[in-house]
């Protein structure tokens, strides 16, 4: 796990430009504190840089930038290739190679040199973002992994093509002359994050999951294409459903895949452990890894002062049953508040999922014991764990029989609680639904189809447009949803697909990558391995969602490790009491951040609307999520001001 960067210029790379680039590299050395180096080809005006976090082959033979043995290729690589040992055997069978070391990067570049990039991308299993320079063809290829676990930003501006693992380094290289992307900002306010290919800057883009970018240094232009798309996988794998697997066969095949994946992901030359919340996903990954490691797995969890947000007791019960070496960290309110204030300095563009706070603490404390952590990320998106997969399609079927005007009248008269009660009784909504009546009515009225429902149910608030200075944003067109619901799959699977392509890489994986790499900790997600994802889509939906409950096949597997009743409970989420904190211990701080003069100085938000939303929140309306989004953006925008530094 590492940090990478590179620059191709139309003009020679002089000492000043070289120094600027090396400053870029140093600014994210937390992603790779073990070794850092650059490589320059003055004849082609290119420089590549790498910060190394040593995981496989800790010796100097794993250092980068790395050359192929033929001298034709140069690579900077961030990530892990889990099946590198298989690839090495494959190479050894077709050619004689005198290996310098045993790193997965060396095996990767030799595989590319012999079989080509396309064939290699078909063969490798892993998480990665890398850049490959072909010295003879004078082209650079950027590649990002299939699920989007590892980030990669790029920009072409003023005769310079630059890429990096983090965005603020590119902004610094261009001397802070870049422009805010207002459409991306609007999306951020609704979702708390910014989806690829957009970034917070107009000039900088993110490479999307499963994409390659090919830059031609002679023509000084580039093209982008997909080497892997979930839609293609769905079309392929759903054809295998002609033979319906019974519950026993689905369970056996899924367990075999997960064992294969986990066993490939616990290979490490440094200490490894697992995050354990006590939920289905993290429990299953921990159970399989612990078996493979003969009961020597370290597991880690977070506990909270506020018991309504605390899952640590569940994690402890699971750890005791599995007999792992379990370590629990307490997140005290004062420490959480301190972390809240540091968020804009840790995340490289505005990102405001408040579960970043416990994630940061978990990563920081776990790093004292391990360098690699397994996670349960992706289990919900791949095996159907979210409530919206169950109740979203029912919601839309209800809309066909209840006139929109009826819900409009309910929206005016908030005495419609009997309707929600009836819908819960009829199982259109979960008994533990967090949908407030007004929110439900708003989603119902504004959703024309499944795509619209997804957008509305995942939007934080409909207040975001009101907060922005109108004249700056009035010409921005509304967002057009990508039409992805035209495959031969049902509505539940369509929602799962959208989450995998949007919410997962933009929110969940961004949160985990930045939190972990800030503390030089590598995380690995077995549920997001290509083998797991493709197998899951070959299963029928009944193997995943059954009797108003998701992740059915995973629950059947877990029952062989520990009693299911210990972990099968309503989804709690990895959250903090943000609404209460913004009213009480943090109120004086946010009042300073959202001071009218400072709001006007940044020039993005309407200070009158900001004041109004703060008053509404103080009066008891829970608007903490949208307020937190505004705070994060303000701090990110002005984070160089001394008074804001924690």
N, C-alpha and C positions, 0 to 999 in steps of 0.2 A: 504494500500500500504506500503510495507516494504522491508527490506533486510534480506536475510536468508543465513546461512552457516552451514556446518557440516563437521565432520571428524570422520572416522572410521580407527583405527590403528591396526596393528598386535601386537603391544606392548602396555603396559600400558601408559596411558596419564599422564605423569609426570607434575610437575609444570611448567617446561620450555616450554613443548609443549602446555600446557593450556594457558600460557601467549602469545605464538605465535599466537594461535587461536584467543584469545581475541583482539590482535592487528589487526588481519584480520577483525574482526567484527567492531572495532572502525573506521577502515579506510573507511568504507562506511556508517557511521551513518547518512549521509545526506539523505539516503533512508528511514530512520526511526528515526527521532530525538526525539521522545516523550518518548521512553522507550527502554532499551536494557537489555538482560539477556541471560544466557547460562544454559544448563542442561547437566550433565555428568553422564554416567553409566559406572563406573569403571570396572564392571564385564564383560562388553562387549567392553570396550575401544572405546566408542563413546561419542562425544560431539556435541550438537546442539546449534546454536546461532540465535538470532533474534533481529533486530532493528525495532521498531514499529513506523509507522506513523498512528496515531489514526484517523479513519474515521467513523466506526460503533461501537457503545458502547465505549465511551471514558474512561470508568472506568478501574480499575485494573483487572476486570474479563475478559477483552479481551487481557491481556498480554500473551506473548509466550516466550519460548516453552510451549505448552499447552498439558495437559494429557486428555485422555478420562476418563469418569466417572468410567469405568470398570478398569482402570489402565493398559489396554493392549496396548494402542497406545500413541505415542507422535508425535506432529506435529509442524513444523515451516512453516508458510504460508505467501506468498506475493501475494496480489491481492484483488479481490472482487468477492463474489458470489452474483449475482444479484437476484436470486430467493430464497434467504435464508429463507424468510418468508414462502414460500410455503413448503420448505423442513422441516421447523420446525413444521408446521401443520401436515405434513405427519408422522413425528416421534411421535408427540403427540397422533396421532390416533392409533398407534400400541404399544406404551409402555409409562409407566409413568416416566417422567424425571423431576428432580428438577434442573432446569437450574440455572447456576451460574450468567449468564448475558444475553446479547442479541447480542453478536458478531456473525458474519457469520462464523468465524473460529470454535467457539464452536459447532455450528450447523453442520458444515462440518465434524468435527471429530466424532461426535456422529452418523451422518448418515453413515459414513464409518464403524464405529464399529458395527452398527446394520445390514446394508445392504451389506457391502463389498465395496471395492474400485471400482471394475468394474461397479457395479450397480450405484454407486454414480457418477462416471464419465459420465454415460449415462444421469443422472438426472440433473446435475448442469449446470447453465448458468453463465459465468463469464470470467474473465481474471485472470490468476494465474500461479504461479510456487511454488510448495510446496514439502516438504520432510516428509514422514510418516515412523516412526520407529515402527515396530511390536516387542514388548518386548519378547513375547513368541516364535515367529518364527525366531527371530534374523535376520530380513531382513529390509532393507531400500528401500523405493520406492520414486523415484523422478518423478514429473509430471509437464508438461508444457502445457499451454492452447492451444486451437485449432489453433488460428491465429498466435500465437507467440508474443503476446503483452508484456509478462513478460519474462525476460532472466533467463537462468540457465546454469552455466558452471560446468564441473566436470573433475577430473583427478584421475588416479590410477597410483601411482609411488612410488617405494621404500617402499612398505608395508604400504602405506597410501592412503586411498580413501577420497577425499575432494571435496566438492561442494560449490558454492557461487553464489550470484547474480551478482558479478562483477569479471572480470578475473584477474586484477592486484593483488588482494588479494591472489589468489592461487599462482601466480608467487612469491609474497613476502614470502609466507609460505615455498616455496621450495628454498628460498634464492637466487632467480634470476638465477637458474641453468638451466632453460628451454631453448629449442632450437626454433629458428624461423622456422615456417613451410613455406618453399619457394614456394610451390605450392599455398598455401593460399595467400601469398604475391603477386604472379602474378595475382591472381584473384582480389585482392584488387586494384591493379593498374588499372585494366580494369573497375571495377564496383564501386570503392570508398568505398566498404564495403566487409565483409567476410561472406559468407553464412554458415549456420549450415549444417553439424555437425562440420565443421572446425572452428578453431580459429587461431590467429596469432602464437600460440605455437603448436608444434607437439604434446606435451603431454596433452594438454587441449582440450576438446571437448565441443560443445554446444549441449544441448538436443534440438532436433528439435520440432517444433510445433506439438501438438497432440501426443506426445510420452510419454511413461513411461520407466523409468530405474529401474530395480530391482537388488539390491545388496545383495548378500548372505554373511552375515558376518562370517558364519562358513566355507564356502569354499573360501571366499575372492575373489569372481568374480561376474560379473554382466552380465545381458542381457538387450537389448533394444527392445521395440516393440511399434507399433502404436495402440492407442485406438480410434483414429479418423483420417481419411484421406479424403482429398477433392475429390480424385478420386472415392472413395466409395460413397460419397454424390452425385456426379454428376451422377453416374450410377443409383442410387436410384431415384433421383429427376427428371431426364430427362424422366423417364418412366411415370411420371404424366402429361407429356405434350401431351398425346393422346387427351385430351380435351383442345383445344386451348382457352386460356382466351382472351376475347376481351379487348380492351383498358380500358374500364370502370371497368371491373372486376379485371384486373391486378392492376389498380390504387387503388381500394378500398381495396383489400387484402394486398397490399404493405403498404398502410397507416396504416392499422390496426396492422400489425406486427411492424412497426416503432414506433407507439404509445405505444404498449406493451413494447417494448425494452427500449425506452427512459424513460418511467415512472418507469421502474425497475432500471434504471441507475441514476435517480436523487434522489434516496434515500440516505441520508447522514446526519450525525450528525454534520457536519461542513459546512461552506459556499461553495456553488457550483456556477459555471458559465459556459461559453462556449466560445471557440475561434471562431471568426467570421471574415472571409476574404471577405464576400460578394459574394462568389461563390455558386454553387448549393448545395454542400454537407453540408458545415457549416451553410448555411442559413436554410436548411430544418431541421437540427437537432436543431438549435436555435429556429426556429418557433414552433416546436412541444413541446420543453421543456418550452418555454415561455408560451404557452397555458396552460400546466399542472401546472405551477407555478403561474398562474393568473397574468402574466405580470410583474413578479418580477425578471426575469433572468438578471444577469450581463453578458455582452458580452465584448470581448476584441479583439483588432486588433493592427497591426503595421503599421506605416507610414514611408516612406523613403524620404530622400532629393532628390534622383534621381527619378523623376516622371515616368520614363519608367519602374520602378520596384514597383511603389506605387499603391496598391489596396485599400487604406484606404477610399477613397471617395466612392467606391462601398459599403464597409462595413457600412459606415455612413448612406447611403441612406437606406440600408436594416434595420439597427437598428432603424432608425426613423419610418419606415413603421411598424415594429414589435413592436415598443415602448418598447424596452429593455433598461436597464440602461447601456449605452455603454461607454466604456473607451478606448481611443486610446493612444498608446505609440509611440513616435517618435524615430526612429533609426538613429542617426546622424553618419556621416562617422567616426569621431574620436572614438566614442563608439564602432562602429562595428569593427574597426581595433583593438581595445583593446580586444574585445571578440575573434577575430580571433586568437590572440596570446595565448589565454587561452584554446583553444579547446583541445590540447593534454593532458591537465591536468583534463579535464572534462570527456572525453571519455576514456573507460578503455582498448580499443585496437584501432588500426588505423581505423579511420572512417572519410571520407572526403567529404560528401555531404555538399556543402557550404550553403545550406538552413538551416543548423544547427545554423547559426548565428542569423537570425531573430527568429528562434524557441527558442533559448536560451533567447533572450531578452524578448520575449512574455511570456515565463514561469517565468522568474525572476520577471517581473513587475506584472503579474497576481497574483503571490503568495502573494503579499502585500494585496490582497483583498479576495482571495478564497484559498481553499485547494484542491478542486476538479474541473476539467475542462472537459466539453464534447468537443469532436473533430469530424470533418467530415472525419477522416482517414478511408480509405477502400472503400469509395463511388465509386472511379474510377475503382478499381479492381473488385468490386462486381457487379456494374451496368454498366460497359462498357464505361468508360469516356475518355480513352486515344485515341489519334489519331491513334496510331499504330494498334488498333483493327479494324479500318475502312480501313486504307490504306495499312497495311501489306499484307493481302490476295490479294488485287488488285496488289500490287507490284509483288507478285509471279506469278500472272496470266499474267502480262506483260512480265515477264521473259520468258514465254513459247513462245512468239511470236517475241521477239527481241533477236537476236543472241548475245551470250556473247562477241564475237569478236568485235561487234559494240561498246559495252560499254568499252571494253579495249582501243579501239582507242580514244573514248571520254575521257578516263582517261589520255591519253597522251596529247591530244589537248583540253585544257579547254575552248573551244569555243562552248560547247554544251549547253549553256543556253537556246537556242530555244527548246531543248528536254524537259527541266524542265518546260518551259512555256507551251508546248503542253500537258505534263502530268498533269499540274495543270488545264488546260482548260478541259481536259477529266476527271477530278476529280480522277486521280490516286494519286495525292498529294494534300494536303490542300493548299489553297491560302497563308496561313500564315506559310507554312512549314519552319522549321529551318534547314532543311537538306541542307548543302552546296553541290554544284555539286560534288566536289571531294569525299565527304563523301558518297553521294548517290551512286556514281560509285563504291566505295570500298565495300559498303554493297551489292550492286547488284552482283558484281563479286564473292564475297566470300560466298554467301548464296545459298546452294543447296536445302534447304527445309525450312519449317516454323520454325522448331527448330533452324536451322542455322541463319535464318533471325532474330529471337528474340535475340539470343546471340550477333549478330553483331550490331543490332540497339541499344542495351542497353550497349554495350561496349563504354567506354569513348574515347578510342583512340587505334590505332594499334601501338603506339609508345612504349608501356610499356616494351616489350621484349628488345627493343634497349637500354633502360635505365639501365638494370640490368647487372652486371658483368657476362659475358657469362660463365666463367668456373664454377661459382657457381650454374648455373641453367640449363646447357646443357642436363642433364640426366632426367629432369622432363618431363614426358609425357604430351601431349596436353590434355586439359580437354575434357572428354566425356560428351556430353549433356545427361541428363536423358531423356529417351524416354517416354513422357507422352502424346503424341498426337495420341494415338491409341484408344481413346474412340469414342463413337458415337456422336460427337459434331463437329460443323463447325470450321473453322480456327479462326474466331473471338473469340469464346469461348475458344479455345485452348490457345490463347495468354493471355486471362484473367486468365485462370487457372495457367499458368506459372508465371504471375505476383503475384498472390495470394500466391504461394508456394515459390517464390524466392525474387523478388524485395520488396514486401510488408514487410515481417518480417526482411529481412536483412538490408534494407535501411530505409524505412519510419518509421517502428515501433522502430527500434534501435535508430534513431534520436530523436523521441518523448520521448521514455522512459528515455534515458540518460539526455536529456535536462530538462525534467520535474523533474525527481527524484534528479537531482543535487540541485534543489531548494526546495525539499520536497513537490512537487506538484503532485497530482494524476491526470492522464488523463484517460478518458473513451471514447471508440469508438463504438457507437451504430451500425454502419454499419458492424462491425466485430463480433457482437454477433452471436452465432450459429443459432439463430432463423432467423436473417436477411439473413445470408449467404445461409442457406438451402432453404429459401423461394425464394431468388433471382434465384437460380439454377432451381427452378421448373417453372420459367417463360420462355416463348419463347424468343429467341434472338431479335425478333422484338419488344418486350416490353422494351428492353434495348437500342438497336442500330437501328435507323430508320432515313431515309433521311440524311445520312452522318453525323449523330449526335448521341452521346451516352447519356446514362442516361435518356432515353425518359420517362419512368414511373415516375421518380423523378421530372422531369420538369412539368409533368401534375399535380402532387400533389402540388408542390410549387405554381402553378398558383392560387390555392385556398387561399393561404396566402398573396401573394404579386404578382403584375404583373410580369410575366416571363421576359419581356424585360429589367427589371432592373438588372437581374443577368445573363442572357443567352448571354455570350460573349466569345471570344476566350480564351482558358486556358492560364493564365499568369504564374502560378507557384510561389512558395515562394522562390524567388531567390535574389541574390545580384549582383552588377556589378563587379564580381570577376576579370575578364580580365583587366578591367581598373585599379582596385585597385592594382593588382600585377605589373602593369607597372609604376604607379605613386606613390601614398603615401606609398605603401608597398615595393617598389623596393629595397631600401637600407636594409630593414629588411630581405627580402628573399635572398638578396645577401650574407648576413651574415650567414643565415641558410644553404645556399647551397654553402658555401665556399668550394673550392676544398679539402683543408686539412680535413675539417670536414666530407665531403663525403667519403674520403678515410678511415677515422678513423672508421666510422660505417661499411664500407665494403660491402654495398649492391648494391649501384648504381655506374655506370661508370661516373666519374667526367667530362670527355670530352663530353659525350653525354648530361649530365645535362647542361653544359655550352652552348652547341649548342642549346638546346631547349629554354633556357632563351633568347639567342640572337634572335632566330626566333620569340619568343613572343614579344620582344621589337620592332621588325621590323614590327609588325602589325598582325602576325598570331595568332589567338586566341587559345592559348594552356594553358589557366589558370587552367582548370580542372585537367589536368595531372600534372601540376606543383604543384598545391595545394595538390594532393595526395602524391607527393614526400615530400613536406614540412611537412605534417602531420606525415608521417612515420618517418622522420628524428627527429622531435621534440619528438614524442612518444618514440623513441629508446634512446634518450639521455636526457630525460626531467629532470634528476636529476642535470644536469649541471647548475650552478647558473646563467650564463649569459643568459640562455634561459627563466628564470622565468619572467613572466610578472610583 
